[in-house]
């Protein structure tokens, strides 16, 4: 066993590698020397022997002393920023717009424009050095008033116009209906990132090929302008493809089949290739060319990856060696050879960008204060487009996850290579800025999965147990500056998923920068472990009863999630003991609801038959579900989210963390309490969304906008 020497400990500190951390239970854990050595190796530091540790430490100190400027400097509005400069040196700011100004004595001028600038240091001997300068707002914009909205996995929300899974047309419909008819202020969707072009990556939207571009599987084919310009032969071919798509949709909606993303893409791709061949008008062609120019090399690389993946397989790590280098001559030749295919994938990216724009416009036109909230996954698949095009940015021998905690005794492996913090800094955080710019382009807000990754990530050498990792630090000041600047330019809010083990002071720092937190009802406890009173909840947060990684509210109230966990051997204790614990938890919440003045049904304990009068019906929530959402309305939270399946009593889990093939993760269509699929059309006729909307509106207020006659009839029949 290798011992942690003083040299190794200091070497780790200089490279942002923690040699100890505080675990979920408050205990202090030491990191093994082998883990530190492995992480340092991924940062190109050989510390495998005491001698190498000593020489690497000397080299790191020498390089730091010789560096006249850091890689990146951050300036925030309202704060004086000083940059240490050697005696006799001059510091100049080269502005993003081409102008410049002096920084006398190393003090950056007041009123520095927001943007990505450069610092130029000229020493007394005439030598020069440069550094990136990020000038950012002090805070991200926060909501001016309370707003509520639905959270949904888009693929699960099918309409009768969908081709086997929910699409961007359905998203626009959902936004218009919930905004105009129910007074919703936003719709939060799962990451719409491009997946590996095959099921090898499973179906998880949180394990994408690229976070920069949307997956064309989400496109509404009939909404592409060229669809209306097909000639007779093309329309006949499109009709034949549409018939296949209808059968695929009917198998899901009427036959109870799981959503099959690959089958959906097969029919959509065939149809989209037809549309790609339709001549574009001059104005539309000019818009396409402008998009291609703006996106530049990153779009070329993404499109080239998609074209090469169709020929050589989805995972670039299994391609011929010469094609693994995105900037190499073999890839340049392949781009020429596959020029038509590359152009097709560029065009798909443009069409997806247009339909994302249309969805946000529909949301805002419906009166939504925020509109579409997009979700940003914490990382990417190791064999996908992003790691291929930006190979040098990633630590490919590492995997990111979480150390063992109360929920996962073995820890979590997200199977994602992390960004190297040193390479990000050397690039002036341009890759992060570019990523955010793309995702925020048509967003009213951004949800950042595992926002704690802006501060540190748990790195584990591939193949090692998850406990044998170490936290690696990122420059959170720079990351938050980029986030604030890009959100400011997009006019968007930012929501950070800050659940799990959180370092002391991190939530407070995020709140100070205007980043909203995430508060989930079942996790909100006071000092005695009891439900946290509504008045004590955070103001700056998105408050929800549940999430996509947790049981639906109906499942939790009924105890159905316990049977699911038991079937997969994932219960922490015996089933009866877990049922008793769940019943106690539900009783505690019912008592808190009563103390808050919210009536509950006083219904069955989890796992028991709900009995007459307690059945939530084919398309509605239970009284407990409604009461819990009324509780959220009593909190000061600026945003309140409603898991859309809760509006129809769905008991299935979209994702069961810790499983891969054992559970059909990310493949369920939204269904009612009896398991019958519910379309968007059916949702608009149901009483459940109305109940939850009225639970979240001010006391005595009706939901905004007219309800359909069928929805009114259902409300009256169910509610008396």
ABEGO torsion letter per residue (X at the ends): XBBBBAAAAAAAAAAGBBABBBBAAGBBBBBBAAAAAAAAAAAGBBAABAAAAAAAAAAAAAAAAABABBABBBBBBGBBBBBBBBBGBBBBBBBAAGBBBBBBGGBBBBGBBBEBBBBBBBBAAGBBBBBBBBBBBABBBBBABBBBBBBBBAAABBBAABBGBBBAAAAAAAAAAAAAAAGBABBBBBBABBBBABAAAEABAABBABAABBBAAABBAAABAAAAABBAAAAAAAAAAAAAAAAAAAAAAAAGBBBBAAAAAAAAAAAAAAAAABBBBAAAAAAAAAAAAAAEAAAAAAAAAAAAAAAAEABAAABBAAAABAABAAAAAAAAAAAAAAAAAAAAAAAAAAAAAAAAAAAAAAGBAAEBBBBBBABBBAABAAAAAAAAABBAABBBBBBBBAABAAEBBAGBBBBBAAAAAAAGGAAAAAAAAAAAAABABBBBBGAAAAABBBBBBBGBBAABBBBBBBBAAAAAAAAAAAAAAAGBBBBBBABEBBBBGAAAAAAAAGBBBBBBAAABBBAAGBBBBAAABBABBBBBABBAABBBAAAAAAGAAAAAAAAAGABABBAAAAAAAAAAAAAAAAAAAAAAGBBBAGBBBBGBBAEBGABAEABBBBAAAAAAAAAAAABABABBBBBAAAAAGBABBABBBGBBAABBBGABBBBBAAGBBBBAAAAAABAAAAAAAAAABBBGBBBBEBBBAAAAAAAAAAAX
